[in-house]
Structure formats: C-alpha cells, structure tokens
Amino acid sequence: MNADLLDRVNRAWYAEPGSVAGMAAQCGFTDEGERAAYRLLAHEMHQRPILDLGVGPGRTVDLLQSLSTDYVGIDYLPAMVEAARANHPQADIRLGDARDLGDFASESKALVVFSYHGIDSVSHEDRLRVLAEAWRVLVPGGTFWFSTLNASGPAARYRPWLPLVPPADDRPGAWLRHTLQWAGALARVPTHTTRYWHGRALLEAGTGWAVAPFFAGGWRLVTHYTTLPELQREVADSGFAANPAVFEDAHGHRVGVTDDLRPVFGFNVLARKPRPRMAPD
Ligand SMILES: C[S@@+](CC[C@H](N)C(=O)[O-])C[C@H]1O[C@@H](n2cnc3c(N)ncnc32)[C@H](O)[C@@H]1O
C-alpha cells in the first residue's frame, strides 16, 4: 500500500473548503459513545495537560477546555489550524502531525485525544506510529482516547450502489421530499461508484483490519477499519493496558468481544498507559 497516496487522498478531501465548513458547523458530542467516554474521564482530567490530535476546525476545543485550560490542539492541515484558531482565539492550536509528536516531551500529557475517527485517516503502519507517539507523550496512568471505525459494522458494509436514504417521515409533503431524495441519491451513484473503485485501488487488509473506501464526503475518503479483537491486540501491543474501556456509539454502552457488534458503527476507546509496578521489598 502506498501510504503517501492514501495521505494525499484524505488530506485533499479534508482540505476542501466545504469539508472545513461542514466540520466547523458541528458542535457537542458526535455520538453516545463519545459522551460516555467523556463522562468517565471528566473528573480525573480536571486541570491536567491535554493534547488534542486532529483538532479540525475545533469541535472538541470547548469540550476539552471545560476539563482543563492546559490544552494544545494540533492538525496536519493549515486550513484546519486556521479555522480552529479563528473559532477559538483563546486556544493553543498548532500545525502538527499525530505520527510525529516530537514537539511534545515524553510523559508530558495526562490525556491524548484523537476524536471522530481521525486516527482512521492514516495507513495501518502509521496508525501504529500514532499509538506509539501517544504512549510516549502520556504520563504513566494517562489515557489515549480515540474513536475508530468498526470493521464488523455498517460503515464497512455500505456500498455506493446501495444509496442511503432516510425513510419518509409523516410531515406534509414528505413523500415528495422522499422521492426527490431518492432521485438525487440515484443520480450520484455513478460518480460515487467511480470514486469507490478508485479508493479500492488503495485497499489493504490484515487479520481483523482493512483500509478501504469510506462513504463520507461522497466516497472520497479511504479509511482504516478494525474489529474489536484486533483493536484490543494493537492497543496492548503498543504498550497500553489490556482490555481498554470501549464504548459503542448508539447508546454509549461499554462493549466486549462477546457482544453482537454488527450494528456498531464505531468505537470510542480509552487506552490507559500502565503505571510502573512497584518493586517488591
Ligand atoms: C474527522 S476530522 C475530526 C475533527 C475534530 N477532531 C472533531 O472531532 O470534530 C479529522 C481531523 O484529523 C485531521 N488529521 C488526520 N490525520 C492527521 C494526522 N496524521 N495528524 C494530524 N491531524 C490529522 C484532519 O485534518 C481532520 O481535521
């Protein structure tokens, strides 16, 4: 797999003015899994140092600064950094890449965050770099909180020739709106299918993970998907404690490998860097 090409494809979509503006319009939690993870961390992270990776136009800035004013956000795209600074002039926002956190000292952060499937934008090899860098900058006992797409979930099963149109509601004129939505969705099938096959050229897969096209942005993104067992393995192999807390998106329930994970779109993960064991006397 060509990691540089994957990077170019995903950066190109994120950098589009429409993507920046679309993300800038979002506020609050993305889903119940994110809310549950935030609640669990809130008390513990009070006024402790936080590093927010892939901050985008800044949806997470207020959420995280309400935990701690010791906050730095980074993004690898100048357009995102500019938007985040404009939206949050009081926050420390910098240009930086999650795969190389050389500007941050080892053991300097209590919480590292990579929200909204941001970590899924990079190749499998680079994902392991992000995990290693997050581990390095965290203090012992610190937490890497990230969200990631479920390889057994709906996003991995979507296809552009099966368009997603919400069911008609019962408001006046609903059937006309529904028909127009279907017409628009069907008209986009050829373009989306062409993009999907271009994205498939970057396909890479291993045991429990894959890099494959993603429906958001009209099938212009190519992202990483992981099963829960593989997620647990990669987190533990990167030095984090085994059995991280993992929350599903719809209800914010904590999930494990024996649950039915087919309806779960993505996971919010709290991976904890272990504290060194005390030497016996
Ligand atoms: C889906 S957006 C999420 C934005 C924001 N964190 C949120 O939750 O609303 C993902 C962001 O991650 C950034 N990103 C992706 N890969 C990155 C990397 N390797 N280093 C830094 N930022 C990255 C993208 O530019 C984009 O702004």
The ligand as a Tripos MOL2 file, in Angstrom:
@<TRIPOS>MOLECULE
LIG
   27    29     1     0     0
SMALL
NO_CHARGES

@<TRIPOS>ATOM
      1 C1        -12.9580   13.7830   11.1810 C.3       1 LIG1
      2 S1        -11.9760   15.1930   11.4860 S.3       1 LIG1
      3 C2        -12.2640   15.4320   13.2090 C.3       1 LIG1
      4 C3        -12.0990   16.8570   13.6620 C.3       1 LIG1
      5 C4        -12.3010   17.0640   15.1740 C.3       1 LIG1
      6 N1        -11.2840   16.3820   15.9490 N.3       1 LIG1
      7 C5        -13.6720   16.5870   15.6230 C.2       1 LIG1
      8 O1        -13.7340   15.6040   16.3650 O.co2     1 LIG1
      9 O2        -14.6680   17.1950   15.2440 O.co2     1 LIG1
     10 C6        -10.3310   14.5090   11.4810 C.3       1 LIG1
     11 C7         -9.2540   15.5600   11.5760 C.3       1 LIG1
     12 O3         -7.9940   14.8980   11.7510 O.3       1 LIG1
     13 C8         -7.0130   15.5590   10.9930 C.3       1 LIG1
     14 N2         -5.9350   14.5770   10.7780 N.ar      1 LIG1
     15 C9         -5.9970   13.4090   10.0990 C.ar      1 LIG1
     16 N3         -4.8200   12.7740   10.1560 N.ar      1 LIG1
     17 C10        -3.9930   13.5480   10.8970 C.ar      1 LIG1
     18 C11        -2.6450   13.4290   11.3210 C.ar      1 LIG1
     19 N4         -1.8880   12.3930   10.9560 N.pl3     1 LIG1
     20 N5         -2.1370   14.3920   12.1090 N.ar      1 LIG1
     21 C12        -2.8730   15.4730   12.4690 C.ar      1 LIG1
     22 N6         -4.1420   15.6600   12.0700 N.ar      1 LIG1
     23 C13        -4.7050   14.7010   11.3050 C.ar      1 LIG1
     24 C14        -7.7480   16.0160    9.7410 C.3       1 LIG1
     25 O4         -7.1000   17.1010    9.1050 O.3       1 LIG1
     26 C15        -9.0990   16.4220   10.3230 C.3       1 LIG1
     27 O5         -9.0960   17.7640   10.7110 O.3       1 LIG1
@<TRIPOS>BOND
     1     1     2 1
     2     2     3 1
     3     2    10 1
     4     3     4 1
     5     4     5 1
     6     5     6 1
     7     5     7 1
     8     7     8 2
     9     7     9 1
    10    10    11 1
    11    11    12 1
    12    11    26 1
    13    12    13 1
    14    13    14 1
    15    13    24 1
    16    14    15 ar
    17    14    23 ar
    18    15    16 ar
    19    16    17 ar
    20    17    18 ar
    21    17    23 ar
    22    18    19 1
    23    18    20 ar
    24    20    21 ar
    25    21    22 ar
    26    22    23 ar
    27    24    25 1
    28    24    26 1
    29    26    27 1
@<TRIPOS>SUBSTRUCTURE
     1 LIG1         1 GROUP 0 **** ****
